[in-house]
């Protein structure tokens, strides 16, 4: 197959990367390894882009976009759609993000098979203003009916769409395993960290992720360890500054970290914390599960589906509940390690990237 893909930011990863980029990074090279050609459309922001033409056999084409939140995706997706149609770069088009569903119409009119990956209920995300949420609600109708198939990575969002639109959709979860790194622990030295002496969060600094619960909960806990928060805001935001103002001397903000360095930080952490209010099937959570690291997550349905009974959970948005779980981790670490081992077994048996790639190929061929 000739496959084109857009809706993520860039591969390899760059500042502002999120789950969609991790997904692209893992899936597209595997499709190439199965004999298919893949062209991936990267975004070039005024201050951030990856200057590559190829990544692990995936052809990379980069188009400029704006830094304006929300408009960056629409502008870039318009350019990608135009290029796919005018230059006939593919027969199969894989689009991430239901907000891009509008582009399925012209692509299908020009004979392309279109597949949309929907990772959650986008209009519930607090990062969007009211008009953004309204647009995403309208886009949900387009997502439901325009593409050849919609692929969900979490069963909760899939069920919501099926109940609302009286249709059946595909479910393919993210994978969990990561490639073995070179064993270089230089990132620990750089950040003055030692194995097992810090808690960790990795992700965007946006309200959806619940960091405004994590910081006060950690300060209220009895832990004397550090809290390392990897990532940042994809665009400058008052929320990010609010987090900096809330922090104390135990908290470290290294900015964005990628690749093997991120996996090294995960693998050497005492415990990983995912405090999200809204989430798809989080690729970070699945990766941490595969690395045999203890974890505390909010009790939203998507997280509970991912971890099942292999991690500690706290009540979403409840600072006191999260503080209790951090204190439990401090006092009952052998139990946390037992849960982590169960999580690894679940991750590698249920959430496997090779299986994910095979299932996408079958959907592309048969829909």
Secondary structure, 3 states (H helix, E strand, C coil): CEEEEECCCCCCCCCCCCHHHHHHHHHHHHHHHCCCEEEEEEEECCCCCCCCCEECCEEEEEEECCCCCCHHHHHHHHHHHHHHHHCCCCCEEEEECHHHCCHHHHHHHCCCEEEEEECCCHHHCCCCCHHHHHHHHHHHHHHHHCCCEEEECCHHHHHHHHHHHCCCCEECCCCCCCCCCCCCCHHHHHCCCCCCCEEEEEEECCHHHCHHHHHHHHHHCCCCCEEEEEEECCCCCHHHHHHHHHCCCCEEEEECCCHHHHHHHHHCCCEEEECCCCCCCCHHHHHHHHCCCCEEEECCHHHHHHHCCCCEEECCCCHHHHHHHHHHHHHCHHHHHHHHHHHHHHHHHHCCHHHHHHHHHHHHHHC
